Amino acid sequence: MATDVTMPQMGESIAEGTIVRWIKKVGDAVDKDEPLFEISTDKVDAEIPSPAAGVLIEVSVKEGETVPVNSVVARIGAAGEKPAAVAAPPQGDGSSASTHTAETTTRDERVTAASTPVAAQPAQVVTLADVRRQRSSPVVRKIAKEHGVDFTQLDGTGIAGRVTKKDILSAIENGTAKAPSAGGARPTSTIAPPPAFQPGESVRIEKMGVMRKKIAEHMVMSIRTSPHVYSAYEVDFSRFDQFRKKHKEDYEARGAKLTYTSLIAKATVDTIREFPFTNASIDGESIVYKRDINLGIAVALDQGLLVPVIKNADEKNLLGLSRSVQDLAARARSKKLNPEEVQGGTFTITNPGIFGALFGLPIISQPQVAILGVGSVDKRVVVVDDMIAVRPMCYFTLGYDHRLIDGADAGRFLKRLKDRIQDFDEKDA
């Protein structure tokens, strides 16, 4: 008897997933728990194992197609069973390696004056209503559909203006909920951006991948939600450098890499304890202070950016943080993270310095209120006790939500973090 393969539920709030790549094709033998296909959700990319051993006899969802969770995407037959027609998995929009050749050919075609420019199509303007629609829960959308109301016109009390179940039920009860407009979308006075290219320009057009689209949506939503302000401090890494050289081999012997990232993480967590406003969220007119410090560490991938989260980072010593940073980064790059490991962050560290940037101005990851950007560590000439010295220096930038954090508070946070790093001691590990 054939076994159905379904789109898995990759987290409580995830309602759908996109098949990025079929690892096996129709007719291939598969073992139980062997990677069968790769999916992408708004939380994480992951390789999905086969639920049974046998032969892949049917693939019903194409690469690049998005389907609801629990939808049947394929079937596994008994060993030796033959499919009705042995064929490669249906191809989607060129998301997989198997379509690379055709995709490359398309990308390299020159767009001539006869081509229709992107600007000729109606401009797609992302509004707050769009963001709320994308981030609303399935329950809210279901209630809105059943009662024939447009929940995007409600003022949500949830984080980032999100409409909650309580909001929509209250609006229906009070009679303030409105029916959807005839056009299905709210009018907007937002000025459309200029054309992406002009007829006759030599360009290459490439469709966004799932991860890049999700990042774009989240970044637009964050900028619209939080008034971003930045402060920058220069930090002397001499103590960090000395400690790392002295204990590097010892940490490696205990299965951990002692890196600047793990050292920064430890100093940051200790500083957050002193300044709880950096470990908070804004919910309507309320400030939600998080008791747990769940530290996000941004990891750059070829196709985008993931932010694995070290849960309860404040309960770990330097060795524990070093192991967590190493483990999460490795599994992020190999697509082995679980959805819960990229959720629930309360503060984020991102390190553009590993690519040589002196500093960065990162965008806050909602619903957080602050993010720390770490620049490159470079030897620079500085003045120490009225004498010229050469020290390993690094720029820190703190991006913060000005609705909650003022410049003076951000300065106090960065000053304390700077002092903690420059005065770093063995006991601080």
N, C-alpha and C positions, 0 to 999 in steps of 0.2 A: 504494500500500500504506500502510495506516495506521501511525502511529508511536505506540508506547506511551509514556505519561508516567508515571514512577515516583516514589515517595517517595524523595528523595535521602538519601544517607548524609552527614549534616551533622556529621561528626566521628567519630573512631575509637571513642569510648565510647558513641555515641548509637545506640540500637536502634530507635527509633520516632519518629514526628512527628505533630503534630495539624494538620489543615487548618483554619486560622482563617477564611480568606475566599477565595472564587473571584473573581479579578479579571476573568476572561473567563467568558462563559456559553456554553452549547451553541449552535452556529450562528455564533459570532463568528469572524471571520478573525483569525489571529495571525501575527506575524512571528517568525522564529527569534530567540531571546534576548529576546523581549518578555515582561514579567512576566505569568505565567499564574495563579498562586495564591500565597497567603501561608501559611507554616507557622510553627508554634511548637514548639520542643523544650525540653528542660531546660537548654539552653545559650544559645540565641539565637532571635530571631524573624527571618524572612527572606522576601523575595519570590523565588519560584522562576521562572526564565525558561523559555520554551518550548524544547524540544529541536529543533523543526523548524518550518518555515513551513507554513501551510495553514489548515484549519478545525477548530475544536474540535467533534468529532462525538459525543463521549461523556464523561460525568463519572460515575465509579463510586464516589467517596467523598464523603460529605456534609460540609458545614462543621461543625466541632466534633468530627469523628470522628478517632480516633487509630489509625494503622495502622503495621505494621512497615516498616522501610526496604526499598526495592526492590519494594514492593507497587505494582501498577498502579493509578493513581488517575484516569487519563483517557486519551483517544486523540485524536491529531491526524490528520485525513484530508487528502487532496490538495486543493489549491485548487479550489473549485467543488463539492466533494463535499458532499452533503446528509446530515445526521444522520437516523437512523431517526425520531426525534420531536424537533423543536426545542422545548426547554423550558429554563427557568432552571435553574441548578445546584441539586441537592437541598439543602435547607436543614437545618441542624443545630439546635443549641440556642440560636440567636439570637446567634451570635458576630459576625456581619457587619453592615455598614451596611445591607444590603438587608432585614434583619429588624428594623431599628430601630423602625419604627412599631408592629409587633405586640408587640415586646418592651416598648416603653414603656407600651403599654396594660396589659400584664400586670403590670408593675412598679407601676403606679399604682392597682391594685385594692386596696381595703382588706381586711385580714384580719379577719374577724368571729369571734364566739364559736363559730360552727359550724365554723370552720376547724380543721384538726388541727395543733397546734403542732409545731415541729421536735422538741421535747423528747419527744413521744410515740413517736418512732422510737428504736431502740436507739442509745445513745451511742457515737460513734466515738472511741476513745481512741488517740492516736498513741503507740506504744511504740517502744523502741529496736529491737525486732525488725522493726517496720514500716519504720523508717528503713534498717536494713541490707538489707531486702528490696528497697526502692526503689533503693538505691545499689549493689547487688551487680552484678557484671558478668554479661553473658549466658552466659559460659563457666561460672561458678559455678552459675547457675540450671539450666543444661543438665545438668551433672554431678549435681546434687542430684536432678533429675527422673529421670535414668537409673538412679540407685542407690536411689531411693525414700527419701531422707533429708531431714530438715528442717535446712537450713543456718542458719536464724535462731536455732537453739538453740546454735550454736557460738560460742565466744569468738574473734572475729576479731583478727588481728594487724595488719591494715591500718589506714590512717588513719581515725580516728573509729570504731574497732571494726569496720571493714568486713571481711567474710569474704573471704579471698583464695583463689585456686585451690589454693595450697599447703596452706592450712588445711583445706579440705574433703577433699582427697586424703589428707592425713595422718589425719584423723578416720575416714575410710572404711577405711584400711589398719589402723588401731589398733582398729577396732571400737567407737569411742566415738560415732559418729554415730547419731542417733536417727531413727526413722521419724516422719513428720508425724502430729500428733494427729488424732483422729477429727473434731474440729470444724474442723480446718484452721487454727487460730489458737492462739497461746499464751494461757493465762489471764493476766489482769493484775489486780492489786489496786488499780490507779489509780482514784481516786474520779472519777466522771464529773462534768463541769462542770454548773452549774445550767442550766435551760432558757434558750434564747436569747430567747424571748418567751413571754408568757402568753396564753391564749385571751382574745379581746376587745381585745387591744392593737392600736393602729393602727400597722402596720408595712408596709414594702416589702421584698420578697424578691428578691434578684438572684443569679444563679449566678456563682460565681467564674470568671474567665477563666483560660486556661492559664498565663499568666505569673504571675498572682497566686497560683495554687495551688502553682507551683514555688517561688516566694519563701517562701510559708508553710511548706512542707515543709523548706526549707533553714534557715529561721530557727529552727524548732522543734528540728531536729537540732543546730544550733550551740549553742543554750542547753543542751541535754541533754549535749553533749560537753564544752564548756569552762566552767569557773567564771569568769565575767566579773567583772573589777574595773576601775575607772575612776580616772584621775587627770586633773586639769584645771590648766592654766596660762594666765595672761593675757599676751598678747604685743603689744608696740608695733610697729605697722606703718609707722612714719614713714619708715624707709629704703626699704622696699618701695614706698611711695607715691611718694617722690621719684624713685626709679629708673624706675618705671612711667610717670610723667608725662614724664620726660626722654627715654625710648627708645620710647614707644608708637608714634609715627609711623614710626620707623626699622624696627621689627619689622613693621608693617603693609605697608611697602614691600617687605619680603622674604617676604610671604605668610603672616604669622603674627600672631595676636592675643596681645599681652603682657597676661596676666591675673594676678590674684592666685593663681588655681589653678596656673598654670604655675610661678610663683615659689615657691609652697609646695611643689610637686612637686620642684623642684630642691633646695631646702633639706632636704626630707625624705629624698631619695635620698642626699645627702651625709652626713646624720646616720645613716642605716641602715648605711652602710659602717663607722661607728665602733661600732655596737651590733648585731652579727650575730644576737643572740638575737631581735630583732624580725623577722628575715627567715628564719623557721624554721617547722618543723612538728613535731608529736609523732606518732611511729609506735610504738604499743605502749609499751615502756619505753625507746625510743630517741629522741634529738633529731636531727632532720634539718635541718642548716644549709644553706640555699640559696646557692650561689655567685653566681647571677644575681639581680638585683633586677628583678622584673617587677611594675610598679606599676599597681594597679587604681585607676581614677578613676570613682566612681559617677556615673551620668547618670540623672536623673529623667525618666521618660516618662509620658505620660498614663495608660497602663495598668499601670505598675509601675516597676521599677528595673533597669537593666542596668549592669554594671561592666566596661567595656572595659579591656583590659590593655596597657600600654606595655611591650613586651618589652625587656629589657636597658636599662632606663631609666638605669642608672648609667653607660652609655656615651654618653649624649647631653648636650649642653650646653643652656643655657636656650632657645636658639632652636629646637633640635631637639625639646625637650620641649613647647614652645609649639605647634609644628606638629602634634605627635602628639596633644596634648590636643584641639586644634581639630578635627583630622581624625576622630578616633575618636568624639568627641561628636556631630559632624554626621552621621556614618554610623550611629551608634546610633539617632538620632532618625528617620532615613530608612530604617531597617531594611536597611542594606547591609553589616552586619558579617558576617565569616566566623566560624564556630564557634571556630577557634583564637584569635581575637582577644578572646574572653571567657573563656579558660581559662588556667591556669598562673600566676595571680597569686600573689605572695608577700607583698604588703602592700597595704592599701587605704586610700585617702583618700576621705572622703565630706564633702560641704559643705552641711549644712542651713542654713548662714548665708545662702545666696542667697535663701532664703524668709523671712529676717528672724529666724531663731532665734538666740538668744544663744549657745547651744551645744547639742550633741546627745550622746546616749549610744548610739552605734551597736552593732549586734551583729556579732561577728567573722564573716568569711567563711571557712568551713572549706575546707581544712585550715590556714589561716593562724593566727597566734597574736596578731595585733595589728591594730588599725584606728584611723586618726586621724580624729576629727571636727572640722570647722572651723566656727566660729560666724560671725556677721555682723561686719563691720568697721564700727565706730561710733566717732564722736568722743566721747571721755570726758575728764573732768577727772582728771588724775593728778598725783602729786608726783614731780618730777624734780630731783635735786640740791637737795632741800629747798625747791623752788619749785613753785608750782602752774602746770600747763601743760595745754593741750588737745591730745590726740594721738589718731590713729586706732588703736583698740585692738581686739583679737580674742581670743576664748577658744578654746584648743585642748583637746580631750579625747582621751586615749588609752585605748581599750578594749583589755584584754589578758587573755590566758589565764593564770590564776594557777598553773596546773600548771607553767609554765615561767618566767614573768616575775613577779618580786616588786615591791612598791611602790617600793622603793629604786631598782631597775633602771629602772622606768618613769619615775621622777622624774629620773634622770640623763639618760635619752633626751630627755624633754621640755625639761629645762633646756638641754641642748646645742642642741636645735632652736630654742628661744627665743633663745638668744645668737646663733646663726647668722643668724636673721632680723633681730634688732635691730642687729647689727653688719654687715649685708649691705653688700658692696662691689662695685664694677664688676668686679673680677677674679673674683668668685664666680659670675658669669654664664657 
